Amino acid sequence: MSAEFLVNTCFVISGLGIIVSGEVRSGEIAEGVVGRTTNNKRCTVVKIEQDGDRIPLAHAKSKVTLTLKHIGKNDVRSWDTVYFD
């Protein structure tokens, strides 16, 4: 399962991680999947939300919010693409 996620906004919530909102451009994204940022930093999806509800899987063309771990606040920015394997 490979996917591309276009980041619209990005911010940090202390104790949770990096929060990115945007659109799944292609494929599907599931909790626990590992991805890499535009600058090749690896990250893991901890949580997926859509319209305030937690969901286990995000499909292409979905607008969602992802909670990511294993990256820092300078590793991903608005309009970056995150690639998932």
C-alpha positions in Angstrom: 0.0 0.0 0.0 1.7 3.2 -1.1 0.2 6.7 -0.7 1.0 10.4 -1.0 -0.3 13.0 1.4 -0.2 16.7 0.6 0.3 18.8 3.8 -1.9 21.9 4.1 -1.0 22.9 7.7 1.4 21.7 10.3 1.9 22.3 14.0 3.2 20.7 17.2 1.2 19.6 20.2 3.5 18.9 23.1 3.3 15.3 24.2 1.5 14.2 21.1 3.8 15.0 18.2 3.6 16.7 14.8 0.1 17.3 13.6 -0.5 17.7 9.8 -3.7 18.3 8.0 -4.2 17.9 4.3 -5.3 15.6 1.6 -4.5 12.0 0.7 -3.6 12.5 -2.9 -3.3 8.8 -3.8 -3.5 5.4 -2.1 -4.5 4.7 1.5 -3.0 5.6 4.8 -3.4 3.5 8.0 -2.4 4.0 11.6 1.1 2.6 12.2 2.3 3.0 8.6 5.8 4.4 8.1 6.4 7.3 5.7 9.0 9.8 4.6 8.9 13.5 4.2 10.0 15.5 1.2 13.4 15.9 2.8 13.6 12.1 3.4 12.9 12.1 7.2 11.1 8.9 8.3 7.8 9.2 10.4 5.1 7.0 11.7 1.3 7.7 11.7 0.0 7.5 15.2 -3.6 8.7 14.6 -5.9 9.6 11.8 -8.8 11.9 12.2 -11.5 13.1 9.8 -14.1 15.8 10.8 -13.0 15.3 14.5 -13.5 11.5 14.5 -10.7 9.0 14.7 -10.6 6.7 11.7 -8.4 3.6 11.1 -7.8 4.2 7.3 -7.8 7.3 5.1 -8.5 6.8 1.3 -7.5 8.9 -1.7 -9.1 12.3 -2.0 -9.9 12.3 1.8 -9.1 15.5 3.8 -7.7 14.3 7.1 -5.5 15.2 10.1 -2.5 12.9 10.9 -0.5 12.7 14.1 3.1 11.8 13.3 6.0 10.7 15.5 9.7 10.3 15.0 10.1 13.7 13.2 10.7 17.2 14.5 8.8 20.5 13.8 11.3 21.5 11.1 11.1 18.2 9.2 7.7 18.9 7.5 6.1 22.1 6.3 2.9 23.3 4.6 2.8 22.2 0.9 5.2 19.3 1.5 4.3 15.8 0.4 4.7 12.9 2.7 5.1 9.5 1.0 4.0 6.3 2.6 5.1 2.8 1.6 
